[in-house]
Amino acid sequence: MEENHGAVERLALVEKITFGETSLANRPGARSTARFDVHVIYERKIDLAAECARLKKEREAIEKELEGKNRQLGNEQFLAKAPGQVVDGLRKRQQELEVLQEKTKSKMHELGCS
């Protein structure tokens, strides 16, 4: 590896490869094989304003869809007439949307979006 690090850097499209003296196996994001440990460090290079706008739009779409699912599941007449598989599908999608909503909020908080 050390002899060919220039070629490996070009093939991997990385800025720099460094070799350490200690094991990286216990570090978060590290991968290990029998012969070596790898730890990749990368910088996020994003347009913060554009990413915040994208996340806000995504959050609004999720909230709109979630509101619709909640409205359907709160309608007793709909629940009485709808087949069980449809209601189960709505409940499953409602749960997925709630998870997506939390993940989106978390990303926005992490980036400092308002």
C-alpha positions as a Markdown table, in Angstrom:
| # | Residue | x | y | z |
|---|---|---|---|---|
| 1 | Met | 0.0 | 0.0 | 0.0 |
| 2 | Glu | 2.7 | 2.5 | 1.0 |
| 3 | Glu | 4.6 | 2.0 | -2.3 |
| 4 | Asn | 1.4 | 2.6 | -4.3 |
| 5 | His | -0.4 | 5.2 | -2.2 |
| 6 | Gly | -0.4 | 7.7 | -5.1 |
| 7 | Ala | -2.2 | 5.3 | -7.4 |
| 8 | Val | -4.6 | 4.3 | -4.6 |
| 9 | Glu | -5.4 | 7.9 | -3.9 |
| 10 | Arg | -6.2 | 8.6 | -7.6 |
| 11 | Leu | -8.3 | 5.4 | -7.9 |
| 12 | Ala | -10.2 | 6.1 | -4.6 |
| 13 | Leu | -10.7 | 9.7 | -5.5 |
| 14 | Val | -9.4 | 10.8 | -2.1 |
| 15 | Glu | -7.2 | 13.8 | -1.2 |
| 16 | Lys | -4.7 | 12.0 | 1.0 |
| 17 | Ile | -4.0 | 8.6 | 2.5 |
| 18 | Thr | -2.1 | 8.4 | 5.7 |
| 19 | Phe | -0.7 | 5.4 | 7.6 |
| 20 | Gly | -1.1 | 5.1 | 11.3 |
| 21 | Glu | 0.8 | 3.2 | 13.9 |
| 22 | Thr | -2.1 | 2.2 | 16.1 |
| 23 | Ser | -5.2 | 0.2 | 15.4 |
| 24 | Leu | -8.3 | 2.0 | 14.1 |
| 25 | Ala | -10.7 | -0.9 | 14.8 |
| 26 | Asn | -12.4 | 0.8 | 17.7 |
| 27 | Arg | -13.1 | 4.1 | 16.0 |
| 28 | Pro | -16.6 | 4.9 | 14.7 |
| 29 | Gly | -16.8 | 4.2 | 11.0 |
| 30 | Ala | -13.8 | 2.0 | 10.9 |
| 31 | Arg | -13.7 | -1.2 | 8.9 |
| 32 | Ser | -11.3 | -4.1 | 9.5 |
| 33 | Thr | -9.9 | -7.0 | 7.7 |
| 34 | Ala | -7.4 | -9.6 | 8.7 |
| 35 | Arg | -4.6 | -7.6 | 7.2 |
| 36 | Phe | -5.6 | -4.0 | 7.9 |
| 37 | Asp | -8.0 | -1.5 | 9.4 |
| 38 | Val | -9.5 | 1.4 | 7.5 |
| 39 | His | -11.0 | 4.6 | 8.8 |
| 40 | Val | -12.3 | 7.1 | 6.3 |
| 41 | Ile | -12.6 | 10.8 | 7.3 |
| 42 | Tyr | -14.5 | 13.0 | 5.0 |
| 43 | Glu | -15.6 | 16.6 | 5.1 |
| 44 | Arg | -19.1 | 17.6 | 4.3 |
| 45 | Lys | -19.0 | 20.2 | 1.5 |
| 46 | Ile | -22.5 | 21.3 | 1.0 |
| 47 | Asp | -24.3 | 24.5 | 0.2 |
| 48 | Leu | -25.9 | 25.0 | 3.6 |
| 49 | Ala | -28.7 | 27.4 | 2.4 |
| 50 | Ala | -29.7 | 25.0 | -0.4 |
| 51 | Glu | -29.6 | 22.0 | 1.9 |
| 52 | Cys | -31.7 | 23.8 | 4.5 |
| 53 | Ala | -34.2 | 24.8 | 1.7 |
| 54 | Arg | -34.3 | 21.2 | 0.5 |
| 55 | Leu | -34.9 | 19.8 | 4.0 |
| 56 | Lys | -37.6 | 22.4 | 4.7 |
| 57 | Lys | -39.4 | 21.4 | 1.5 |
| 58 | Glu | -39.1 | 17.7 | 2.3 |
| 59 | Arg | -40.4 | 18.3 | 5.9 |
| 60 | Glu | -43.4 | 20.2 | 4.6 |
| 61 | Ala | -44.2 | 17.4 | 2.1 |
| 62 | Ile | -43.9 | 14.8 | 4.9 |
| 63 | Glu | -46.1 | 16.8 | 7.2 |
| 64 | Lys | -48.8 | 17.3 | 4.5 |
| 65 | Glu | -48.9 | 13.6 | 3.7 |
| 66 | Leu | -48.9 | 12.7 | 7.4 |
| 67 | Glu | -51.8 | 15.1 | 8.0 |
| 68 | Gly | -53.7 | 13.3 | 5.3 |
| 69 | Lys | -53.0 | 9.9 | 6.7 |
| 70 | Asn | -54.0 | 11.1 | 10.2 |
| 71 | Arg | -57.2 | 12.5 | 8.8 |
| 72 | Gln | -58.1 | 9.2 | 7.1 |
| 73 | Leu | -57.3 | 7.1 | 10.1 |
| 74 | Gly | -59.3 | 9.5 | 12.3 |
| 75 | Asn | -62.4 | 9.1 | 10.1 |
| 76 | Glu | -64.5 | 6.4 | 11.7 |
| 77 | Gln | -66.7 | 6.0 | 8.6 |
| 78 | Phe | -63.6 | 5.4 | 6.4 |
| 79 | Leu | -62.3 | 2.9 | 8.9 |
| 80 | Ala | -65.6 | 1.0 | 8.9 |
| 81 | Lys | -65.8 | 0.8 | 5.1 |
| 82 | Ala | -62.2 | 0.4 | 4.1 |
| 83 | Pro | -60.7 | -3.1 | 3.7 |
| 84 | Gly | -58.3 | -4.2 | 6.5 |
| 85 | Gln | -55.3 | -4.3 | 4.3 |
| 86 | Val | -55.9 | -0.7 | 3.2 |
| 87 | Val | -56.1 | 0.5 | 6.8 |
| 88 | Asp | -53.0 | -1.5 | 7.7 |
| 89 | Gly | -51.2 | 0.1 | 4.8 |
| 90 | Leu | -52.2 | 3.5 | 6.0 |
| 91 | Arg | -51.0 | 2.8 | 9.5 |
| 92 | Lys | -47.7 | 1.5 | 8.2 |
| 93 | Arg | -47.2 | 4.5 | 6.0 |
| 94 | Gln | -48.1 | 6.8 | 8.9 |
| 95 | Gln | -45.4 | 5.2 | 11.1 |
| 96 | Glu | -42.8 | 5.5 | 8.2 |
| 97 | Leu | -43.7 | 9.2 | 7.8 |
| 98 | Glu | -43.3 | 9.9 | 11.5 |
| 99 | Val | -39.8 | 8.3 | 11.4 |
| 100 | Leu | -38.9 | 10.4 | 8.3 |
| 101 | Gln | -40.3 | 13.5 | 10.0 |
| 102 | Glu | -38.0 | 13.0 | 13.0 |
| 103 | Lys | -35.0 | 12.3 | 10.8 |
| 104 | Thr | -35.6 | 15.4 | 8.8 |
| 105 | Lys | -36.0 | 17.5 | 11.9 |
| 106 | Ser | -32.8 | 16.0 | 13.3 |
| 107 | Lys | -30.9 | 16.8 | 10.1 |
| 108 | Met | -32.2 | 20.4 | 10.1 |
| 109 | His | -31.2 | 20.8 | 13.8 |
| 110 | Glu | -27.7 | 19.3 | 13.0 |
| 111 | Leu | -27.2 | 21.8 | 10.2 |
| 112 | Gly | -28.6 | 24.7 | 12.2 |
| 113 | Cys | -31.6 | 25.3 | 9.8 |
| 114 | Ser | -34.4 | 27.5 | 11.2 |
